[in-house]
Amino acid sequence: MTDETTQGNPAPAADPNAPVVQPQAIYIKDCSFESPNGPFLATAQNNPSPSVNLNLGTRATALAQDLHEVVLQVNLEAKAGDRTVWLLELQQAGAFTIRNLSAADVGQVLSIMAPNYLMAYARATISDLVIKGGFPPFLLPLVTFEALHARAAQQAQPKPQVNTSVN
């Protein structure tokens, strides 16, 4: 049996002006896990669930025309009282081809879409590292990069000048 849809009917040519956002590579740029006392500190202090401090950040760098690297930086510190249970630092990175978008749209891809994409990889890496350190898995909470992007855009807007001169 032959495939009638491909015989004699060439595939339509892709529009060279169509917007393109495509991941090229996803990789760990840097990673560190430290457990100064092993998994025994939390149970020794009768605190099986340490408090965890989370800091997130992103940065984007143009690697070439239409190719951008986005790095999602995740820093976690688990503490039981004043003692560190474990520390984790991860730079989850990705290279993305971005073409035929306005500057505003490129900014949204770099600060919203790409970090959202990288977050799934970071979440899996972090959970695996914490488990391999001898601890229960730690699941990163949901993050709204849209809200972070909006807040950064609002902070970047110039503040109105207030005229305080007296005549």
N, C-alpha and C positions, 0 to 999 in steps of 0.2 A: 504494500500500500504506500502511496506517495503522499507527501505533505503538500496539499494544494495551495496553502497560504504562502509558501516560500517559492514555489515554482512560478517563474514569469512575473512575479510581483516583488520587485526589490523593496527592501525596507526603506521607509522614508528617511531622508538624511536628517541628522540631528541639527537643530538650530544652533549655529555657532554663537549666537547672542543670548542663548538661554542662560538663566542663572545657574551657577554650579557651586555646590558646597559638597565636598567629598573628602572623607578622611583618607589619608595616605599611609599613616603609621600611627600606632598607639604604643607607648613605651613608658617604662619607669625611668625617669631621668636621674632621680636620686631617692634613696630609701635608707632609713635607719630605724632599728627597733632596739630598745634597751630595757632590760629588766634587772635593775641593780640587785634585787634580793630574790629573784626567781618568783615563782607563783606562791610562795609561802607567806609573804608579808601580810596579805589581806586576811588569810585565815588565822594567822597568829594574833592579829588584833581584833578577831571576831567581827570583821567587816568584809564579808564576801563580795560586796558590791562597792568598789571604790568610786569616788567622784571623778568625772572625766571632764577636762577642759578642752574645748575644740576651737581651733583657729583655722579659718579658711582664707585663701587668697588666690587670685589668678593674675596671670600676666600673659601678654601676647607679643610676639616678635615676628616681624616679616623676615622670612628666610630667603625668599626670591620673589620675583613677580608672580602674584597669584598664589603663593605658598606661605602659610603662616604657621608658626608654632604657638600652641597654647599650653600653658603649664598650670595645673591645678595643684596648689600647695596646701597640704593638710598637715597640721601639727596637733597632736593629741598628747595629753598628759593625764595619766590616771594616778590619783593620790588617795591614800588611806590616812586620814588625819593630815599630818605635816610631812609624811614620808611618801616618796615616789614609788609607785607600784610598777608602772611601765611608762615609757616615752616612745612615741612613734612620730617620725617625720617622713612624709612621702611627697615627692614631686611626680605626679602622674601627668604625662605629656602626650600631645598628639600633634601631628602635622596635618594641616587641612588645606586643600586646594579651594580657593574662593575666587570666583570669577563672575564678571557681569552683574555685579551688585553695586548699588549706590554706597557711598562712604558710610552713611547712617546704617544701612543694612549690614555692611561688613562689620561695623562696630557691634551690632547686636549679635551677629554670628560669633564673634570673638569673645564677647562677654556673657552671652546667655547660652546659645546652642552648643558651642564646643565644650564649655565647662559641664553642662548637663550630660553630654555624651561621655566625657571623661569620668564623671562621678561614678558611674556603674563599675568601671574598672578599678577606681580607687576604693570603692566600697568592698569589692571582692578581695583586693590585695590586703587591705587593713584587717579584715576579718580573718584571713588566712594567717597573717603574721601574729596577730594576738593569740589565736588558737595554738600556733606553733610555739609561742612563748609560754604555753602552759595555762592560759587563762580562758575563761568563757569567751565566745565570740563577741566582738564589739561591732555593732551595725551603725554606720553613719546615719544620722537623721536625714530626712528630706530637706533639701536646701532649695530656696526659691531664688535662682540667679536673676530672674526678672526683677525682683524687688531690689536686689543688690545693684543691678544695672541702673534702675531708676534712681536709687539713692545717690549713686556716684554721679549720675548726670545732673541731679539737683545740686549737689555740692560743687560741681564744676561751673555752674552758672555764676556769672558775676553778681556780686551783691550790689544792690542799688546804693548810690552815693547819697548820703544825707547831708544837706547843707546846714551847717551849724554856725554860719557867720551871722553876726549881728550888725545891722545897719544903724 
